[in-house]
Amino acid sequence: MGPAGPQTASQAEVVVPRIKSAKKRMRQTRAHTVHNRTQRSQLRTAIKRVRSAATAADAAKEYAEAVKIIDRAGRKNLIHHNAADRQKSRLARVVEGKKA
């Protein structure tokens, strides 16, 4: 709490970098954030498609696509590589469950 009382999100001070390298880092962070948001969205969508597939054949097809996206996300550090492996394992069990 500041001297004028609690601040809301709209009243919070905006940090403006003065140093050239800090300005560049801020630009890079904004660009990476936008890119990562789209990649994370594609990842989540691929996972949902596997889980919501109606038939075992559809699930297997969607699983193959999801594995590519999950592996790429793990490789690029969008998610931790162990989290990527865990997601693939869980989805594989979902696909096997649909076959039975």
C-alpha angles and dihedrals in degrees: 000000000000128000091272094050133259117343125224122216092263092052097048113117116258115233112227114187117227099189119083095230091049090052090051092048090052091052091048092048092052092050093046091047092055092047094046091049091057092045092049090049091052089049093052092045092052091051092049091050091056093048094047097044111130100212135035091244092054091047092051091050093048090045091058090053093045092052090058092051094044093049091050091049090051092047093049093046093244084130128008114272091238090053088052091052091047092051092050091049093050093047091049088056090050091052092048090049091055091053092057 
